[in-house]
Amino acid sequence: MDRPGPRPAARAARRYLPGTETVRAAVALATPLAVGLAVHHPEYGALASLGGLFGVLAAMAPARRTRLRTVTACLLLGAAGAALGGLVDGRGWTAFGVLTALALLSGMLSSLGRTASLAGLMLLLNAVLAAGVPPSTAPWWLPPLLTAGGGLLVLVLCAPTGPPEPRTRHARTGAPARRLHAFLRSPAPWHYGLRLALCVALAEALVLLVPYERAYWVPVTVVFVLKPDLGSVLSRALLRAAGTAAGLLAAAAVFAAVPRGWWEVPVLMLLGALLPVLSRRGYGFQTAAITPVILLLSDLSNLEGTELAGQLMTDSLIGCAIALVVGHALWPGARRTARDTAATGVAFVRPAGGPIG
């Protein structure tokens, strides 16, 4: 008797080798930093490595075509966000208004599917980072260019290397039109967009009114925790706090044991290789992997080391508290959002390939 063949999901998983992700992530994170060190501008290499990090997060879909489409969208919107954030950097309440508006747009995009959700996330994250990092002497257009360069490296690494995938039949033009109409009429995208905008506005107001050297980490935490297509807000807040603590301990060990400079390149390569593996184990593990990467890249120009680690832990807890209290506990109807979304036909989609953020 012939044995039954493997199920389609099993065959897809067998074709998609996690080793490809680890190599891609290691190269994408370490190469830009190595180039920056070689030209005596490690801070520029760090920006490109940060773009590579976001590209790696966007490239965790098994289907090749989905990876290319998602990385491209995230690259373009991420660069746009970095440009907008750089233009309003240091402009106080003008930056507050721009970032709040971007949070509204990013939140609404979450209901259009995985690609739109991640692209909206990168738009907002890059804007928050560009508007919150310490002032730089570089022209405003250089950070978005470097960030896009890191994402472009990931796109090249995602280029097809095997036989083309079978094409699926595209939906008729009228069926996108209907979905866009439903999207604009549905209360769910507006509900979540306003919810995210309010929480980001509170986080930005806090860092404006209270002296913060690293003004980006509180709103970044809010954005990562308050994503409807990535699971429960409560569980993500708890997992992010635990993952951040674990990641900061790992970063402190790196700062204590590894000299600054070229020795950081193999460390970043190792952390990049671990990122896809840990990301598929859950959000807490992913946070623990991302935190030392961001801390290492953020510290290249200021060399604050463990002092920066302690500040980021405090900021993470504040961001989690804002998302939990304002975006979940006190927000009217927060628990009904998923049910209302399903009823209107505009679904929040959990990204394939593991959690993001």
N, C-alpha and C positions, 0 to 999 in steps of 0.2 A: 504493500500500500504506500502510495506517495505521501510524504509529509506535507502538511499545509505550508504554504509560503508565508514569510513574515508579513505582518500587518503593514499598511502604508506608513504609519507613524514610525514604526520600528525601522523600516527601510530608509526613511528620511533621516532619522537619527544616526543610522549607520553611515550614510553618505557624508554627513556633516561632522567633521572631525574637530574636537575642541582644541587640538594642537594648533590648528590654523589660527584660531583666535588668540592663543597665548603668544605665538610668534608675532602676529600683527600688532598686538598691544605693546609688547616689549620694544619692537622697532619704532612704533609711532611715538612712544613716550620718551625713549632714550635718545633717538637720533637728533631731534631738534635741539635738545640741551647740549649734546656733544658739539654740534655746529656752533651754537652760541658761545661755548667755552673756547672753541678754536679761534673765533674772531674777536675774543675778549669782550663779548657782550652777553654774559650768561643770563641777564634779565630778559633779553630778547628771545633767547632759546627757551626760557621758561614759559613765555607767552605762547610760543609755537607748540611746546609740549602740552600746554593746557588745552589748546585747540585739538591736539591729537587725542587727549583724554576724552574730550566730549565726542570726538569722532568715533573712538573705540566704543563708547557707550551706545552710540547710535547704530553701530555695526553688528549688534548681537542678535541678528535675525538669521535663521538657518537658510532662508531662500535668498539666492544671490541677487535677484532683481530687486527684492525688497531692501536688501542691504544697500545697494547702490542708490536707490531712490531715497532712502531715509538719510544716508550720509550726505548726499547732495543737498537735500532740503535743510538739514541741520547746519551744513557748512554755510549756505547762503544766509539763512536767518540768523545764525550765530554771528557772522561777520557784520550783519546789519545791526544787531543788538550791541556789539562791541563798539561800532561807530557811533551809535546814538548815545551810549553810555559815556564814551569819551568826550563827546561834544558837550554834555551837561555836567561833566566832572567838576566838582567844586562850585557849582552854581546853586547850592542850597535848595530852596523850595521849588525852583524850576526843575531840578533833577527829581525832586519828590513827585511833581506832577507828571513828568514824562514816564518815570518808572511805574507809577500807579496805572497810567493808561496802558502801558505795555503788559502789566499784570492782568488787566481786564482782557486784552486781546489774547494773551497766552492761555488764560483760563478757558476762554470760549473755544479756542482751537483744540482743546483736549477732547472735545466731543466728536471730532471729525475722523478719528482713527489714529492708528499708531504713528504714522509718519507725521501727520499734522500735530499730534500731541508732543512728540519729541522735538520737532522743529520749533514749536511755540515755547517749549521749555528752554531750548538753547537760546532763543531770542531774548528771553527774560533773564536767564542766568548770565549771559555775556554782558548784557546791559548793566545788571547790578554789579558785576565784578569790575567792569570798566569805570563805572561811576564811583566805586567805593575803594579801589586800591589807592595806596599812597601816591601823591603827585609824582609825575615823571617828567623829565626834560624832553622826552620823545614827542614828535608831532602827533596830533590826535589820530591821524590816519594809519600810523604804523602798527599799533596794537591790533586793530581789526584785520590788517593785512597779515600779520604774523599768526593770529589765531586761525584765519582762513587757510594759511599755509600748512598748519598742523592738521587741519581737517582734510586738506587736499592730499596730504601724504597718506592718510587712512583710505581715502577714495582710491588712490593708486594701488594700495595694498589689497583693496577689495576687487580689483579688476579681474575679469573672467580669466581663468586658467584652464578650464576644462570644456567639455562639450556644452553647447547652449542649452538652457532649460526650455522645456516645451512651453509655448505661449498659451495663455488662456484667453478665451473669448472675452473681449471688453464689453462692458454694459453699454446699452444704447445711450445716446447723448441726453435724451429726455430724462433717464433715470439719474444722472448727477444733478441735473437741474431740479428734479423733485427733492433730492436729498438736501440741496442747498436751501431750497424754499422751506423745507421742514426745519432745517437748522436755524434759520433766521426767525421762524415763528415759534419755535419751541422755547419754553421758559428755562429749560435745563442749562443750556450754554450760558445764558445771561446770569442765571442763578449762581453757577459756579464761578463765572468770570468776576462778578461783583464780590463774591466771597473771597477769592484770591486777592483781588485788588484791595479790599479793605485790610486784609492781614499784611500785605506788602506795604501799604500806606502806613500802618501802625509801626511796622518794623523800621521803615525809612524815617518816620517822624522821631522815633526813639533815638536813632543814631545821629539825627540832626540836632536834637535838643540836649543829648548827653554826649560829652566828648568821647569819641571812638576813633582809635587809630585805624582799625580794620573794620570799616563800616559795612563791608559786604556780607559778613558771615551770618548775621542775624537774618536778613531777608533771604539769603541763600538757603538757610535751614527751613524757613517758612515755605519756600517754593518746593523744596524736595519733600517735605512732610505732607503738604496739602495738595496732593495730586489724586484726583478721583479715580483715574484709570489704573492706579498702582496699589489699590487696597485700602484697608481701614486707616483712618487718620490716627486713631489711638495706638494701634500696633506699630505704625510707622514711626510715630514720635518716640515710643519706648525703644524700638529697635535702633533708631538713629542715635539716641542718647547712648545706648550701650555700645553700638558700633563706633561712634566717635570716641568714646573713652578708650576702647581697645586700640583704635587707630592712633590716638595721641600717645598712648604708651609705646606703641611700636615706633612712632616718629621720635619720641624722646630717646629711645635706645639707639636709633640711627644717628641722631645728633651727637650722642655721647661717644659713639664708637667709630664713626666715619668722618674723616677730614673733609672739609669743604673743598669743592672743585671737582676734578676729574673722577674722584672716587664715587661721586654721587651718580655718575652715569650708569655703572653696573647696578647700583642700588635701585635706580629708577627702572632699569630693565627688568630686574627681579620683581619689583612691585607691579609693573605692567603685565608680566607673565601671570602673576597670581590673580589679577583683577578679573578676567573672564571666568576663571575657575571658582573663585569665591562668589562672584555675582550670581551664579546659577545655584548657589546654596541658600540664597535668601538675602533680603534687604539689609539685615544687620551685618552679615558678612561682607556685602558689597560696600557698605559705609566704612567698615573697618579697613577695607583695601583702598578706598578712594581718599580717606582722610590723610594718611601720611604722604600720598602723592601731592595733594593740594598744599599741604603744609610745607613740604620740601620745595615746591616750585614757588610758593609765595614768599619764602624766606630768603631766596637767593640774593635779592637786592638789599635786604636790611639786616640779615644775619642775627635775628633775635633768638632763634633756637627754642629752648624749652619755655621761655617767657611767652612766646607767641602761642605755644601749645596750650598753656593754661588759659589764655584769653579766649582762644577758639572754643574750648570746652564750655566756658561760661556763656559765650554767645550762642552756642548750640542749644544749651538748656533754655535760654531766653526765647530763641526762635521756636523751639518745640512748645513752650508754654503759650506763645501767641497763637500758634496753629491749633493747639488743643482747646484753649479757652474761647478765643474769638471765632476761629474758623470751624469749630466743631460743637463745643458745649453750648455756647450762647447764640450760635447762628440758627435762626428759625428754619426748621424743616431740614436740617443738614442730614438727618438719617433717612429722610424720604427722597433725597436727590436721586439715588440709584433707581428707586422704584418709579419715580416720575419720568426719568429718562427712558426707562424701558417701555413705558406706556406711550411715549411720543415717538418712538422708533429711532431716536438719535442716541446711539449707544456709546458709552464710554468703553474703550477697548483697552484691555490690559496688554501691554506690549509683549510680543513673542520674544523668547530668548532670555527671559529673566527680568528682574527688577532693574530700574534705572534710578540713579540718584543716591 
